[in-house]
């Protein structure tokens, strides 16, 4: 249950980072001092990698069960 909670919190953080990057992009018009967009993008990439690792870990430990393939025969 902890992994599922971490996945949901990570998704919320990714959406928040996306909004922060958009706000920073719209607010800062000069290229010389605009580092907020790059920082938000870096956070979003790091959070996405963390989310991917969490999902793989959840599948490997059996906490998350992927849907069966529609091509699999029973």
Phi and psi restraints in degrees (range 20) as a CNS / XPLOR table:
assign (resid 1 and name C) (resid 2 and name N)
       (resid 2 and name CA) (resid 2 and name C) 1.0 -65.9 20.0 2
assign (resid 2 and name N) (resid 2 and name CA)
       (resid 2 and name C) (resid 3 and name N) 1.0 -38.5 20.0 2
assign (resid 2 and name C) (resid 3 and name N)
       (resid 3 and name CA) (resid 3 and name C) 1.0 -65.9 20.0 2
assign (resid 3 and name N) (resid 3 and name CA)
       (resid 3 and name C) (resid 4 and name N) 1.0 -39.6 20.0 2
assign (resid 3 and name C) (resid 4 and name N)
       (resid 4 and name CA) (resid 4 and name C) 1.0 -64.8 20.0 2
assign (resid 4 and name N) (resid 4 and name CA)
       (resid 4 and name C) (resid 5 and name N) 1.0 -39.1 20.0 2
assign (resid 4 and name C) (resid 5 and name N)
       (resid 5 and name CA) (resid 5 and name C) 1.0 -65.3 20.0 2
assign (resid 5 and name N) (resid 5 and name CA)
       (resid 5 and name C) (resid 6 and name N) 1.0 -42.0 20.0 2
assign (resid 5 and name C) (resid 6 and name N)
       (resid 6 and name CA) (resid 6 and name C) 1.0 -63.7 20.0 2
assign (resid 6 and name N) (resid 6 and name CA)
       (resid 6 and name C) (resid 7 and name N) 1.0 -36.0 20.0 2
assign (resid 6 and name C) (resid 7 and name N)
       (resid 7 and name CA) (resid 7 and name C) 1.0 -65.1 20.0 2
assign (resid 7 and name N) (resid 7 and name CA)
       (resid 7 and name C) (resid 8 and name N) 1.0 -44.9 20.0 2
assign (resid 7 and name C) (resid 8 and name N)
       (resid 8 and name CA) (resid 8 and name C) 1.0 -65.0 20.0 2
assign (resid 8 and name N) (resid 8 and name CA)
       (resid 8 and name C) (resid 9 and name N) 1.0 -43.3 20.0 2
assign (resid 8 and name C) (resid 9 and name N)
       (resid 9 and name CA) (resid 9 and name C) 1.0 -64.3 20.0 2
assign (resid 9 and name N) (resid 9 and name CA)
       (resid 9 and name C) (resid 10 and name N) 1.0 -37.4 20.0 2
assign (resid 9 and name C) (resid 10 and name N)
       (resid 10 and name CA) (resid 10 and name C) 1.0 -66.5 20.0 2
assign (resid 10 and name N) (resid 10 and name CA)
       (resid 10 and name C) (resid 11 and name N) 1.0 -40.5 20.0 2
assign (resid 10 and name C) (resid 11 and name N)
       (resid 11 and name CA) (resid 11 and name C) 1.0 -62.0 20.0 2
assign (resid 11 and name N) (resid 11 and name CA)
       (resid 11 and name C) (resid 12 and name N) 1.0 -40.8 20.0 2
assign (resid 11 and name C) (resid 12 and name N)
       (resid 12 and name CA) (resid 12 and name C) 1.0 -64.1 20.0 2
assign (resid 12 and name N) (resid 12 and name CA)
       (resid 12 and name C) (resid 13 and name N) 1.0 -41.3 20.0 2
assign (resid 12 and name C) (resid 13 and name N)
       (resid 13 and name CA) (resid 13 and name C) 1.0 -65.5 20.0 2
assign (resid 13 and name N) (resid 13 and name CA)
       (resid 13 and name C) (resid 14 and name N) 1.0 -35.5 20.0 2
assign (resid 13 and name C) (resid 14 and name N)
       (resid 14 and name CA) (resid 14 and name C) 1.0 -66.0 20.0 2
assign (resid 14 and name N) (resid 14 and name CA)
       (resid 14 and name C) (resid 15 and name N) 1.0 -43.2 20.0 2
assign (resid 14 and name C) (resid 15 and name N)
       (resid 15 and name CA) (resid 15 and name C) 1.0 -65.1 20.0 2
assign (resid 15 and name N) (resid 15 and name CA)
       (resid 15 and name C) (resid 16 and name N) 1.0 -41.0 20.0 2
assign (resid 15 and name C) (resid 16 and name N)
       (resid 16 and name CA) (resid 16 and name C) 1.0 -61.4 20.0 2
assign (resid 16 and name N) (resid 16 and name CA)
       (resid 16 and name C) (resid 17 and name N) 1.0 -42.1 20.0 2
assign (resid 16 and name C) (resid 17 and name N)
       (resid 17 and name CA) (resid 17 and name C) 1.0 -65.1 20.0 2
assign (resid 17 and name N) (resid 17 and name CA)
       (resid 17 and name C) (resid 18 and name N) 1.0 -36.6 20.0 2
assign (resid 17 and name C) (resid 18 and name N)
       (resid 18 and name CA) (resid 18 and name C) 1.0 -63.3 20.0 2
assign (resid 18 and name N) (resid 18 and name CA)
       (resid 18 and name C) (resid 19 and name N) 1.0 -44.0 20.0 2
assign (resid 18 and name C) (resid 19 and name N)
       (resid 19 and name CA) (resid 19 and name C) 1.0 -65.4 20.0 2
assign (resid 19 and name N) (resid 19 and name CA)
       (resid 19 and name C) (resid 20 and name N) 1.0 -39.9 20.0 2
assign (resid 19 and name C) (resid 20 and name N)
       (resid 20 and name CA) (resid 20 and name C) 1.0 -64.7 20.0 2
assign (resid 20 and name N) (resid 20 and name CA)
       (resid 20 and name C) (resid 21 and name N) 1.0 -39.8 20.0 2
assign (resid 20 and name C) (resid 21 and name N)
       (resid 21 and name CA) (resid 21 and name C) 1.0 -64.9 20.0 2
assign (resid 21 and name N) (resid 21 and name CA)
       (resid 21 and name C) (resid 22 and name N) 1.0 -40.5 20.0 2
assign (resid 21 and name C) (resid 22 and name N)
       (resid 22 and name CA) (resid 22 and name C) 1.0 -65.5 20.0 2
assign (resid 22 and name N) (resid 22 and name CA)
       (resid 22 and name C) (resid 23 and name N) 1.0 -43.5 20.0 2
assign (resid 22 and name C) (resid 23 and name N)
       (resid 23 and name CA) (resid 23 and name C) 1.0 -61.7 20.0 2
assign (resid 23 and name N) (resid 23 and name CA)
       (resid 23 and name C) (resid 24 and name N) 1.0 -43.3 20.0 2
assign (resid 23 and name C) (resid 24 and name N)
       (resid 24 and name CA) (resid 24 and name C) 1.0 -66.1 20.0 2
assign (resid 24 and name N) (resid 24 and name CA)
       (resid 24 and name C) (resid 25 and name N) 1.0 -37.4 20.0 2
assign (resid 24 and name C) (resid 25 and name N)
       (resid 25 and name CA) (resid 25 and name C) 1.0 -66.0 20.0 2
assign (resid 25 and name N) (resid 25 and name CA)
       (resid 25 and name C) (resid 26 and name N) 1.0 -40.5 20.0 2
assign (resid 25 and name C) (resid 26 and name N)
       (resid 26 and name CA) (resid 26 and name C) 1.0 -76.3 20.0 2
assign (resid 26 and name N) (resid 26 and name CA)
       (resid 26 and name C) (resid 27 and name N) 1.0 -30.2 20.0 2
assign (resid 26 and name C) (resid 27 and name N)
       (resid 27 and name CA) (resid 27 and name C) 1.0 -79.4 20.0 2
assign (resid 27 and name N) (resid 27 and name CA)
       (resid 27 and name C) (resid 28 and name N) 1.0 -47.1 20.0 2
assign (resid 27 and name C) (resid 28 and name N)
       (resid 28 and name CA) (resid 28 and name C) 1.0 -89.6 20.0 2
assign (resid 28 and name N) (resid 28 and name CA)
       (resid 28 and name C) (resid 29 and name N) 1.0 113.9 20.0 2
assign (resid 28 and name C) (resid 29 and name N)
       (resid 29 and name CA) (resid 29 and name C) 1.0 -96.0 20.0 2
assign (resid 29 and name N) (resid 29 and name CA)
       (resid 29 and name C) (resid 30 and name N) 1.0 -19.1 20.0 2
assign (resid 29 and name C) (resid 30 and name N)
       (resid 30 and name CA) (resid 30 and name C) 1.0 -90.2 20.0 2
assign (resid 30 and name N) (resid 30 and name CA)
       (resid 30 and name C) (resid 31 and name N) 1.0 142.3 20.0 2
assign (resid 30 and name C) (resid 31 and name N)
       (resid 31 and name CA) (resid 31 and name C) 1.0 -80.3 20.0 2
assign (resid 31 and name N) (resid 31 and name CA)
       (resid 31 and name C) (resid 32 and name N) 1.0 -22.2 20.0 2
assign (resid 31 and name C) (resid 32 and name N)
       (resid 32 and name CA) (resid 32 and name C) 1.0 -72.8 20.0 2
assign (resid 32 and name N) (resid 32 and name CA)
       (resid 32 and name C) (resid 33 and name N) 1.0 -33.5 20.0 2
assign (resid 32 and name C) (resid 33 and name N)
       (resid 33 and name CA) (resid 33 and name C) 1.0 -114.6 20.0 2
assign (resid 33 and name N) (resid 33 and name CA)
       (resid 33 and name C) (resid 34 and name N) 1.0 9.8 20.0 2
assign (resid 33 and name C) (resid 34 and name N)
       (resid 34 and name CA) (resid 34 and name C) 1.0 -91.5 20.0 2
assign (resid 34 and name N) (resid 34 and name CA)
       (resid 34 and name C) (resid 35 and name N) 1.0 93.4 20.0 2
assign (resid 34 and name C) (resid 35 and name N)
       (resid 35 and name CA) (resid 35 and name C) 1.0 -113.7 20.0 2
assign (resid 35 and name N) (resid 35 and name CA)
       (resid 35 and name C) (resid 36 and name N) 1.0 -6.9 20.0 2
assign (resid 35 and name C) (resid 36 and name N)
       (resid 36 and name CA) (resid 36 and name C) 1.0 -65.6 20.0 2
assign (resid 36 and name N) (resid 36 and name CA)
       (resid 36 and name C) (resid 37 and name N) 1.0 -38.0 20.0 2
assign (resid 36 and name C) (resid 37 and name N)
       (resid 37 and name CA) (resid 37 and name C) 1.0 -67.2 20.0 2
assign (resid 37 and name N) (resid 37 and name CA)
       (resid 37 and name C) (resid 38 and name N) 1.0 -42.9 20.0 2
assign (resid 37 and name C) (resid 38 and name N)
       (resid 38 and name CA) (resid 38 and name C) 1.0 -65.8 20.0 2
assign (resid 38 and name N) (resid 38 and name CA)
       (resid 38 and name C) (resid 39 and name N) 1.0 -40.2 20.0 2
assign (resid 38 and name C) (resid 39 and name N)
       (resid 39 and name CA) (resid 39 and name C) 1.0 -64.4 20.0 2
assign (resid 39 and name N) (resid 39 and name CA)
       (resid 39 and name C) (resid 40 and name N) 1.0 -42.8 20.0 2
assign (resid 39 and name C) (resid 40 and name N)
       (resid 40 and name CA) (resid 40 and name C) 1.0 -66.1 20.0 2
assign (resid 40 and name N) (resid 40 and name CA)
       (resid 40 and name C) (resid 41 and name N) 1.0 -38.9 20.0 2
assign (resid 40 and name C) (resid 41 and name N)
       (resid 41 and name CA) (resid 41 and name C) 1.0 -65.7 20.0 2
assign (resid 41 and name N) (resid 41 and name CA)
       (resid 41 and name C) (resid 42 and name N) 1.0 -40.3 20.0 2
assign (resid 41 and name C) (resid 42 and name N)
       (resid 42 and name CA) (resid 42 and name C) 1.0 -63.4 20.0 2
assign (resid 42 and name N) (resid 42 and name CA)
       (resid 42 and name C) (resid 43 and name N) 1.0 -42.0 20.0 2
assign (resid 42 and name C) (resid 43 and name N)
       (resid 43 and name CA) (resid 43 and name C) 1.0 -62.9 20.0 2
assign (resid 43 and name N) (resid 43 and name CA)
       (resid 43 and name C) (resid 44 and name N) 1.0 -41.9 20.0 2
assign (resid 43 and name C) (resid 44 and name N)
       (resid 44 and name CA) (resid 44 and name C) 1.0 -65.4 20.0 2
assign (resid 44 and name N) (resid 44 and name CA)
       (resid 44 and name C) (resid 45 and name N) 1.0 -38.5 20.0 2
assign (resid 44 and name C) (resid 45 and name N)
       (resid 45 and name CA) (resid 45 and name C) 1.0 -65.7 20.0 2
assign (resid 45 and name N) (resid 45 and name CA)
       (resid 45 and name C) (resid 46 and name N) 1.0 -45.2 20.0 2
assign (resid 45 and name C) (resid 46 and name N)
       (resid 46 and name CA) (resid 46 and name C) 1.0 -62.5 20.0 2
assign (resid 46 and name N) (resid 46 and name CA)
       (resid 46 and name C) (resid 47 and name N) 1.0 -41.9 20.0 2
assign (resid 46 and name C) (resid 47 and name N)
       (resid 47 and name CA) (resid 47 and name C) 1.0 -66.5 20.0 2
assign (resid 47 and name N) (resid 47 and name CA)
       (resid 47 and name C) (resid 48 and name N) 1.0 -35.9 20.0 2
assign (resid 47 and name C) (resid 48 and name N)
       (resid 48 and name CA) (resid 48 and name C) 1.0 -66.2 20.0 2
assign (resid 48 and name N) (resid 48 and name CA)
       (resid 48 and name C) (resid 49 and name N) 1.0 -39.9 20.0 2
assign (resid 48 and name C) (resid 49 and name N)
       (resid 49 and name CA) (resid 49 and name C) 1.0 -65.1 20.0 2
assign (resid 49 and name N) (resid 49 and name CA)
       (resid 49 and name C) (resid 50 and name N) 1.0 -41.7 20.0 2
assign (resid 49 and name C) (resid 50 and name N)
       (resid 50 and name CA) (resid 50 and name C) 1.0 -62.1 20.0 2
assign (resid 50 and name N) (resid 50 and name CA)
       (resid 50 and name C) (resid 51 and name N) 1.0 -40.4 20.0 2
assign (resid 50 and name C) (resid 51 and name N)
       (resid 51 and name CA) (resid 51 and name C) 1.0 -63.9 20.0 2
assign (resid 51 and name N) (resid 51 and name CA)
       (resid 51 and name C) (resid 52 and name N) 1.0 -42.7 20.0 2
assign (resid 51 and name C) (resid 52 and name N)
       (resid 52 and name CA) (resid 52 and name C) 1.0 -60.1 20.0 2
assign (resid 52 and name N) (resid 52 and name CA)
       (resid 52 and name C) (resid 53 and name N) 1.0 -44.5 20.0 2
assign (resid 52 and name C) (resid 53 and name N)
       (resid 53 and name CA) (resid 53 and name C) 1.0 -63.8 20.0 2
assign (resid 53 and name N) (resid 53 and name CA)
       (resid 53 and name C) (resid 54 and name N) 1.0 -41.1 20.0 2
assign (resid 53 and name C) (resid 54 and name N)
       (resid 54 and name CA) (resid 54 and name C) 1.0 -62.0 20.0 2
assign (resid 54 and name N) (resid 54 and name CA)
       (resid 54 and name C) (resid 55 and name N) 1.0 -42.2 20.0 2
assign (resid 54 and name C) (resid 55 and name N)
       (resid 55 and name CA) (resid 55 and name C) 1.0 -65.7 20.0 2
assign (resid 55 and name N) (resid 55 and name CA)
       (resid 55 and name C) (resid 56 and name N) 1.0 -44.7 20.0 2
assign (resid 55 and name C) (resid 56 and name N)
       (resid 56 and name CA) (resid 56 and name C) 1.0 -62.6 20.0 2
assign (resid 56 and name N) (resid 56 and name CA)
       (resid 56 and name C) (resid 57 and name N) 1.0 -42.4 20.0 2
assign (resid 56 and name C) (resid 57 and name N)
       (resid 57 and name CA) (resid 57 and name C) 1.0 -62.7 20.0 2
assign (resid 57 and name N) (resid 57 and name CA)
       (resid 57 and name C) (resid 58 and name N) 1.0 -41.6 20.0 2
assign (resid 57 and name C) (resid 58 and name N)
       (resid 58 and name CA) (resid 58 and name C) 1.0 -63.8 20.0 2
assign (resid 58 and name N) (resid 58 and name CA)
       (resid 58 and name C) (resid 59 and name N) 1.0 -38.2 20.0 2
assign (resid 58 and name C) (resid 59 and name N)
       (resid 59 and name CA) (resid 59 and name C) 1.0 -69.5 20.0 2
assign (resid 59 and name N) (resid 59 and name CA)
       (resid 59 and name C) (resid 60 and name N) 1.0 -43.1 20.0 2
assign (resid 59 and name C) (resid 60 and name N)
       (resid 60 and name CA) (resid 60 and name C) 1.0 -67.2 20.0 2
assign (resid 60 and name N) (resid 60 and name CA)
       (resid 60 and name C) (resid 61 and name N) 1.0 -33.5 20.0 2
assign (resid 60 and name C) (resid 61 and name N)
       (resid 61 and name CA) (resid 61 and name C) 1.0 -85.3 20.0 2
assign (resid 61 and name N) (resid 61 and name CA)
       (resid 61 and name C) (resid 62 and name N) 1.0 -10.7 20.0 2
assign (resid 61 and name C) (resid 62 and name N)
       (resid 62 and name CA) (resid 62 and name C) 1.0 90.1 20.0 2
assign (resid 62 and name N) (resid 62 and name CA)
       (resid 62 and name C) (resid 63 and name N) 1.0 3.1 20.0 2
assign (resid 62 and name C) (resid 63 and name N)
       (resid 63 and name CA) (resid 63 and name C) 1.0 -70.1 20.0 2
assign (resid 63 and name N) (resid 63 and name CA)
       (resid 63 and name C) (resid 64 and name N) 1.0 -37.9 20.0 2
assign (resid 63 and name C) (resid 64 and name N)
       (resid 64 and name CA) (resid 64 and name C) 1.0 -109.7 20.0 2
assign (resid 64 and name N) (resid 64 and name CA)
       (resid 64 and name C) (resid 65 and name N) 1.0 127.2 20.0 2
assign (resid 64 and name C) (resid 65 and name N)
       (resid 65 and name CA) (resid 65 and name C) 1.0 -108.8 20.0 2
assign (resid 65 and name N) (resid 65 and name CA)
       (resid 65 and name C) (resid 66 and name N) 1.0 117.3 20.0 2
assign (resid 65 and name C) (resid 66 and name N)
       (resid 66 and name CA) (resid 66 and name C) 1.0 -70.3 20.0 2
assign (resid 66 and name N) (resid 66 and name CA)
       (resid 66 and name C) (resid 67 and name N) 1.0 155.3 20.0 2
assign (resid 66 and name C) (resid 67 and name N)
       (resid 67 and name CA) (resid 67 and name C) 1.0 -64.9 20.0 2
assign (resid 67 and name N) (resid 67 and name CA)
       (resid 67 and name C) (resid 68 and name N) 1.0 144.8 20.0 2
assign (resid 67 and name C) (resid 68 and name N)
       (resid 68 and name CA) (resid 68 and name C) 1.0 -69.3 20.0 2
assign (resid 68 and name N) (resid 68 and name CA)
       (resid 68 and name C) (resid 69 and name N) 1.0 153.9 20.0 2
assign (resid 68 and name C) (resid 69 and name N)
       (resid 69 and name CA) (resid 69 and name C) 1.0 -69.0 20.0 2
assign (resid 69 and name N) (resid 69 and name CA)
       (resid 69 and name C) (resid 70 and name N) 1.0 139.4 20.0 2
assign (resid 69 and name C) (resid 70 and name N)
       (resid 70 and name CA) (resid 70 and name C) 1.0 -70.1 20.0 2
assign (resid 70 and name N) (resid 70 and name CA)
       (resid 70 and name C) (resid 71 and name N) 1.0 -15.3 20.0 2
assign (resid 70 and name C) (resid 71 and name N)
       (resid 71 and name CA) (resid 71 and name C) 1.0 -88.2 20.0 2
assign (resid 71 and name N) (resid 71 and name CA)
       (resid 71 and name C) (resid 72 and name N) 1.0 -10.3 20.0 2
assign (resid 71 and name C) (resid 72 and name N)
       (resid 72 and name CA) (resid 72 and name C) 1.0 -74.0 20.0 2
assign (resid 72 and name N) (resid 72 and name CA)
       (resid 72 and name C) (resid 73 and name N) 1.0 136.4 20.0 2
assign (resid 72 and name C) (resid 73 and name N)
       (resid 73 and name CA) (resid 73 and name C) 1.0 -94.6 20.0 2
assign (resid 73 and name N) (resid 73 and name CA)
       (resid 73 and name C) (resid 74 and name N) 1.0 141.7 20.0 2
